Amino acid sequence: MTGRAAYEAYEEAGELLRALAAPIRVAIVTELAAGERCVHELVDKLGAPQPLVSQHLRVLRGAGLVRGSRRGREIAYALVDEHIAHIVADAVSHAGEAAP
């Protein structure tokens, strides 16, 4: 890949990494890697306030990494594809190896 196509791919990769830049978004993606979750399930698991979780889910949805589907009165969130889960798992694993 060269020229314009390469630049566009790098730009999109940068957007993806920016969307994952917050620790809580990394935690959300890690949880969603195990399957669909509603906001209240993420709140319970992460111990974060509901407005904060919702705000970060909006960022992930806006970046095209997460999708929501109605489950009765709730919205169940899921990863758009497994690549996102692998990127986050690799980053977390690498960070653990690099720790003193």
C-alpha positions as CSV (number, residue, x, y, z in Angstrom):
1,M,0.0,0.0,0.0
2,T,1.5,3.3,-1.0
3,G,0.5,7.0,-1.5
4,R,-3.0,8.2,-0.8
5,A,-4.4,4.8,0.2
6,A,-1.6,4.3,2.8
7,Y,-2.2,7.7,4.2
8,E,-5.9,7.1,4.5
9,A,-5.3,3.8,6.2
10,Y,-2.9,5.4,8.7
11,E,-5.4,8.2,9.3
12,E,-8.2,5.6,10.0
13,A,-5.9,3.7,12.3
14,G,-5.2,6.9,14.2
15,E,-8.9,7.5,14.6
16,L,-9.3,4.0,16.0
17,L,-6.5,4.4,18.5
18,R,-7.9,7.8,19.6
19,A,-11.3,6.2,20.2
20,L,-9.5,3.6,22.4
21,A,-7.3,6.2,24.2
22,A,-9.3,6.3,27.5
23,P,-8.8,3.5,30.1
24,I,-12.6,3.2,30.6
25,R,-13.1,2.6,26.9
26,V,-10.4,-0.1,27.0
27,A,-12.3,-1.7,29.9
28,I,-15.7,-1.4,28.0
29,V,-14.2,-3.1,24.9
30,T,-12.7,-5.8,27.1
31,E,-16.1,-6.5,28.6
32,L,-17.9,-6.4,25.2
33,A,-15.3,-8.9,23.9
34,A,-17.1,-11.5,26.1
35,G,-20.5,-10.7,24.6
36,E,-23.3,-8.2,24.5
37,R,-23.8,-6.0,27.6
38,C,-26.4,-3.4,28.6
39,V,-25.3,-0.2,30.2
40,H,-26.3,-1.3,33.7
41,E,-24.2,-4.5,33.3
42,L,-21.2,-2.4,32.3
43,V,-21.8,-0.1,35.2
44,D,-22.0,-3.0,37.6
45,K,-18.9,-4.7,36.2
46,L,-16.7,-1.6,35.9
47,G,-17.9,0.3,39.0
48,A,-18.2,3.5,37.0
49,P,-21.2,5.9,37.1
50,Q,-23.9,5.3,34.5
51,P,-23.5,8.7,32.8
52,L,-19.8,8.1,32.4
53,V,-20.3,4.7,30.8
54,S,-22.9,6.0,28.5
55,Q,-20.7,8.9,27.4
56,H,-17.8,6.6,26.5
57,L,-20.2,4.2,24.7
58,R,-21.3,7.2,22.6
59,V,-17.6,7.8,21.7
60,L,-17.1,4.1,20.8
61,R,-20.3,4.1,18.7
62,G,-19.3,7.3,17.0
63,A,-16.0,5.7,16.0
64,G,-17.9,2.7,14.6
65,L,-16.4,0.2,17.1
66,V,-19.6,-0.6,19.0
67,R,-23.2,-1.1,17.9
68,G,-26.4,-1.1,20.0
69,S,-29.5,-3.1,19.5
70,R,-32.8,-3.0,21.4
71,R,-33.3,-5.7,24.0
72,G,-36.8,-4.9,25.3
73,R,-36.5,-1.5,27.1
74,E,-32.7,-1.6,27.1
75,I,-30.0,-1.3,24.5
76,A,-27.5,-4.2,24.3
77,Y,-24.0,-3.1,23.1
78,A,-21.6,-5.3,21.2
79,L,-18.4,-4.9,19.3
80,V,-18.7,-4.4,15.6
81,D,-16.0,-7.0,14.9
82,E,-13.5,-9.1,16.7
83,H,-10.5,-7.1,15.5
84,I,-11.2,-4.5,18.1
85,A,-11.1,-7.1,20.9
86,H,-7.8,-8.4,19.6
87,I,-6.2,-4.9,19.4
88,V,-7.3,-4.1,23.0
89,A,-6.2,-7.5,24.3
90,D,-2.8,-7.2,22.7
91,A,-2.4,-3.7,24.1
92,V,-3.3,-4.8,27.6
93,S,-1.1,-7.8,27.4
94,H,1.8,-5.7,26.1
95,A,1.3,-3.1,28.9
96,G,1.4,-6.0,31.5
97,E,4.7,-7.2,30.0
98,A,6.2,-3.8,30.0
99,A,5.3,-3.1,33.7
100,P,8.3,-3.2,36.1
